[in-house]
Structure formats: C-alpha cells, structure tokens
Amino acid sequence: MIVAISVLFWAIVALTCPLFFLGAVVVWAVTLPFDRRRVVLHLYSSAWAAFYIYVNPLWRIRVSGRHLLPWRGGAVLVANHSSLVDVLALFALFRPYKWVSKASMFKVPLMGWNMRLNGYVPLVRGSGTSVRTMMARCGSLLRAGAPVFFFPEGSRSADGRLGTFKMGAFSLAVDHQVPVYPIAVWGTRDALPKHGLTFRQRANIRVQVLPPLLPADHPTAEELRDATHRVLAEALAASPAPEGG
C-alpha cells in the first residue's frame, strides 16, 4: 500500500508542477512592479509546497510558534535538516524569507526555475567564490529587510542527528545585528529518508519556531552558532517527534 501511495504521490507531483509553475509566472509578472521583495510569489510558492504535504494521506503536519517570525525586517532563520520533506514542511510556515540552497537545485525543471523567480540564493558547495557571492547577496537582503533561511548543517543528516553548524548564517547575523530564529523539525525523516523516493511509514511532522537569539547576547559568530546549536539540540531532544501512525 505504501509503495502504491508513493507512486501516486510522485505522479501527482509530476502532473501538477507545470500548472503551479505557470501560476508562479503569472504571479511574478503581475506583482513584480509593486512587490520587489517578491513576498506574494513566496507565499504562492508556500501554498504550492504545502499542497504536497496536505495531499499525501501518510503525512500530518503541525506548525507552532509561527507568530514569532517577522513579516518584515532582517533575520536569519535556521533549521535542522534530515529529509527533502523539510523544505515542504518549512514552506508551511507561510512567512516571507529567502532560501539559501545548493546551486544544483536551481537547475531542477519547474521547481528550480521557481526558485530563480523568487530570488532565492544559490550556493556551490566547496567554492570560496560562491560562498562570498552568497554572503554578499544575503547581506543585501538583510539590509533590505528580507529574512534569509539556512540549513546550517550544510546537508541532510543521514541518521537524523543534529550535525555541526557552519559559520555563514551566524556571521551574517552578527555582522548585520539581526536575530537568529532556530526552527525545530521532527518527523520528516519518517516521511522520506535521505536516500530513496519510497515512503517508509505514516509520519506526523512537527515544525516549531523557537524564540530568537540576539547578537547582543552572543556577540561573536562562534558564540551565536554554539548557542543556537545548543538551543536547537535541546528542543529536539525534549520534544521528540510523535510516533508515526
């Protein structure tokens, strides 16, 4: 049964992505003159992504703490990362931000093209030039009042454990004196593991926005990184994901 649902789900994705992308192009064209931050397009993209969460009969999602996130103003958002489903779940926050994502994702037909329309930020792993370009672009976004979103582990965790954090997100927060919002995600690894496209079991997905950490309280990037890692690790340990079922 789960294999059949997996096949049906990916068929729905393949059939609906062209329609959603056409809608994204229309939204982009209509709103670009008055929505330079592309907030409306991002919210449309959030609905596109959330659709796939809600259409899957194996998945349930609960989001808490959404009210903590700003609608406007520079901020750095960070979350743990163990599954492709994390991206869908975090779009369900329905708040404006710009993703920082590996550059190869921008080449994916339809979804990657939509990332370009949204003005999300590409990053080539292992390229110092790309890192510098990404940091400059994120700095411009923060100065313009647009939050940026990082997976600070850099890649998906193979075993679901919280990995070490890279410095980029926290250097930006300190340099621009903006808050860091840790966001804990549970249950996505149950929904879809790192390797494979077949669902494993029913999954109760939970997303929780935690209170922000301020550079004023953690004045160096290293301190802010370590504090964020500690807060997120404690949250993940204290509130384990509900059992699938």
C-alpha positions as CSV (number, residue, x, y, z in Angstrom):
1,M,0.0,0.0,0.0
2,I,2.8,2.5,0.9
3,V,4.6,1.8,-2.4
4,A,1.3,2.4,-4.3
5,I,0.8,5.7,-2.4
6,S,4.4,6.7,-3.2
7,V,3.9,6.1,-6.9
8,L,0.6,8.0,-6.9
9,F,2.1,10.9,-4.9
10,W,5.0,11.4,-7.4
11,A,2.6,11.1,-10.3
12,I,0.6,14.0,-8.7
13,V,3.8,16.0,-8.3
14,A,4.7,15.4,-11.9
15,L,1.2,16.4,-13.2
16,T,0.7,19.4,-11.0
17,C,4.1,21.1,-11.1
18,P,3.7,22.5,-14.6
19,L,0.4,24.1,-13.6
20,F,1.8,25.5,-10.4
21,F,4.8,26.9,-12.2
22,L,2.6,28.6,-14.8
23,G,0.7,30.2,-11.9
24,A,4.0,31.3,-10.4
25,V,5.0,33.0,-13.6
26,V,1.7,34.9,-13.7
27,V,2.0,35.9,-10.0
28,W,5.6,37.0,-10.6
29,A,4.6,39.1,-13.7
30,V,1.6,40.7,-12.0
31,T,3.2,41.6,-8.7
32,L,6.8,42.5,-9.7
33,P,6.0,46.2,-10.3
34,F,4.9,46.7,-6.6
35,D,6.4,43.7,-4.8
36,R,10.1,44.0,-5.3
37,R,10.8,41.6,-2.4
38,R,8.5,39.0,-4.1
39,V,6.6,38.3,-0.9
40,V,3.4,37.4,-2.8
41,L,5.3,35.0,-5.0
42,H,6.9,33.4,-2.0
43,L,3.6,32.9,-0.3
44,Y,2.2,31.4,-3.5
45,S,5.2,29.1,-3.5
46,S,4.5,28.2,0.1
47,A,1.0,27.2,-0.9
48,W,2.4,25.1,-3.8
49,A,4.8,23.3,-1.4
50,A,2.2,22.9,1.4
51,F,-0.2,21.3,-1.1
52,Y,2.1,18.3,-1.3
53,I,2.1,17.9,2.4
54,Y,-1.7,18.0,2.7
55,V,-2.4,15.8,-0.3
56,N,-0.3,13.0,1.0
57,P,-2.5,10.7,3.1
58,L,0.5,9.4,5.0
59,W,1.5,12.8,6.3
60,R,0.2,15.1,9.0
61,I,1.8,18.4,9.9
62,R,1.5,20.7,12.9
63,V,3.2,24.1,13.0
64,S,3.7,26.1,16.2
65,G,5.4,29.4,17.0
66,R,4.7,30.9,13.6
67,H,3.7,34.2,15.2
68,L,7.3,34.7,16.4
69,L,8.6,35.2,12.8
70,P,8.6,38.7,11.5
71,W,6.8,39.7,8.3
72,R,9.4,42.3,7.6
73,G,12.9,43.0,8.9
74,G,16.2,41.4,8.6
75,A,16.5,38.0,10.3
76,V,18.3,34.7,9.9
77,L,16.2,31.5,10.1
78,V,17.9,28.2,10.7
79,A,16.5,24.6,10.9
80,N,17.8,21.1,11.3
81,H,17.8,19.1,8.1
82,S,17.2,15.3,7.6
83,S,14.9,15.0,4.6
84,L,13.8,16.6,1.4
85,V,10.4,16.9,3.1
86,D,11.9,19.5,5.4
87,V,11.6,22.1,2.6
88,L,7.9,21.4,2.1
89,A,7.3,21.5,5.9
90,L,9.1,24.8,6.3
91,F,7.3,26.4,3.5
92,A,4.2,25.7,5.6
93,L,5.4,28.5,7.9
94,F,3.8,30.9,5.4
95,R,6.2,33.7,6.3
96,P,8.4,35.6,3.8
97,Y,12.1,34.6,3.6
98,K,14.7,33.8,1.0
99,W,16.1,30.3,0.9
100,V,19.9,29.7,0.7
101,S,20.1,26.4,-1.3
102,K,22.7,24.4,-3.2
103,A,23.1,25.7,-6.8
104,S,22.1,22.4,-8.4
105,M,18.6,22.8,-7.1
106,F,18.1,25.9,-9.2
107,K,18.6,23.7,-12.3
108,V,15.7,21.4,-11.5
109,P,12.9,22.0,-14.1
110,L,9.9,23.9,-12.8
111,M,10.7,23.9,-9.1
112,G,14.2,25.2,-9.6
113,W,13.0,27.8,-12.1
114,N,10.5,29.0,-9.5
115,M,13.4,29.3,-7.0
116,R,15.0,31.7,-9.5
117,L,11.8,33.7,-9.9
118,N,11.7,34.1,-6.1
119,G,15.2,35.4,-5.9
120,Y,16.4,32.7,-3.6
121,V,20.2,32.4,-3.1
122,P,22.3,29.7,-4.8
123,L,25.4,28.2,-3.2
124,V,28.0,26.0,-4.8
125,R,29.5,23.7,-2.1
126,G,33.2,23.9,-1.8
127,S,33.5,27.1,-3.8
128,G,35.0,30.1,-2.0
129,T,33.9,32.4,-4.7
130,S,30.3,31.1,-4.4
131,V,30.4,31.5,-0.6
132,R,31.5,35.1,-1.0
133,T,28.8,35.8,-3.5
134,M,26.2,34.2,-1.3
135,M,27.3,36.2,1.7
136,A,27.1,39.4,-0.2
137,R,23.7,38.6,-1.6
138,C,22.4,37.7,1.8
139,G,23.8,40.8,3.3
140,S,21.9,42.9,0.7
141,L,18.7,41.0,1.5
142,L,19.1,41.6,5.2
143,R,19.7,45.3,4.7
144,A,16.6,45.4,2.6
145,G,14.6,43.8,5.4
146,A,14.2,40.3,4.0
147,P,14.9,37.3,6.2
148,V,17.2,34.6,4.9
149,F,16.9,30.8,5.6
150,F,19.8,28.4,6.1
151,F,20.2,24.7,6.9
152,P,23.4,25.4,8.8
153,E,24.4,21.7,8.8
154,G,25.0,22.2,5.1
155,S,23.4,18.9,4.0
156,R,20.8,16.4,5.2
157,S,21.7,14.3,8.2
158,A,22.0,10.6,7.3
159,D,20.9,9.4,10.8
160,G,18.6,12.2,11.9
161,R,21.1,13.6,14.5
162,L,21.9,17.3,14.6
163,G,25.2,17.8,12.9
164,T,27.8,20.6,13.4
165,F,26.9,24.0,12.1
166,K,28.7,26.0,9.5
167,M,29.5,29.6,10.3
168,G,27.9,31.5,7.4
169,A,24.5,32.2,8.9
170,F,25.8,33.3,12.2
171,S,28.5,35.6,10.7
172,L,25.7,37.3,8.8
173,A,23.6,37.7,11.9
174,V,26.5,39.2,13.9
175,D,27.7,41.4,11.0
176,H,24.2,42.8,10.4
177,Q,23.0,42.7,14.0
178,V,19.8,40.7,13.2
179,P,18.2,37.9,15.3
180,V,18.6,34.2,14.7
181,Y,15.4,32.1,14.8
182,P,16.0,28.4,15.5
183,I,13.3,26.2,14.0
184,A,13.0,22.6,15.0
185,V,11.6,20.0,12.6
186,W,10.5,16.5,13.6
187,G,9.1,13.5,11.6
188,T,10.3,14.3,8.1
189,R,12.9,11.5,8.2
190,D,10.0,9.1,8.9
191,A,8.2,10.6,5.9
192,L,11.1,10.3,3.4
193,P,14.6,9.2,4.3
194,K,17.7,10.8,2.8
195,H,18.1,8.2,0.1
196,G,15.1,7.0,-1.9
197,L,11.7,8.2,-3.1
198,T,9.6,5.5,-1.5
199,F,7.8,6.5,1.7
200,R,8.6,4.4,4.8
201,Q,5.6,4.8,7.1
202,R,3.0,7.3,8.2
203,A,4.6,10.4,9.6
204,N,3.5,13.1,12.0
205,I,5.5,16.1,11.0
206,R,6.0,18.9,13.5
207,V,7.6,22.3,13.0
208,Q,8.3,24.6,16.0
209,V,9.7,28.1,15.8
210,L,11.8,28.8,18.9
211,P,12.4,32.2,20.5
212,P,15.1,34.3,18.7
213,L,18.7,34.5,19.8
214,L,20.2,38.0,19.7
215,P,23.7,39.1,18.7
216,A,23.7,41.5,21.6
217,D,23.6,38.4,23.9
218,H,26.1,36.4,21.8
219,P,28.5,38.9,20.3
220,T,30.7,36.7,18.2
221,A,29.6,34.4,15.4
222,E,31.1,31.4,17.2
223,E,29.1,32.1,20.4
224,L,25.9,32.7,18.4
225,R,26.5,29.4,16.5
226,D,27.1,27.4,19.6
227,A,24.1,28.9,21.4
228,T,21.8,28.2,18.5
229,H,23.1,24.6,18.2
230,R,22.6,24.1,21.9
231,V,19.0,25.5,21.9
232,L,18.0,23.5,18.8
233,A,19.6,20.3,20.1
234,E,17.8,20.7,23.5
235,A,14.4,21.3,21.7
236,L,14.8,18.3,19.5
237,A,15.7,16.1,22.5
238,A,13.0,17.5,24.8
239,S,10.1,17.2,22.3
240,P,10.7,14.1,20.2
241,A,8.6,13.7,17.1
242,P,5.3,11.8,17.6
243,E,5.4,8.2,16.5
244,G,4.1,7.6,13.0
245,G,0.6,6.2,12.9
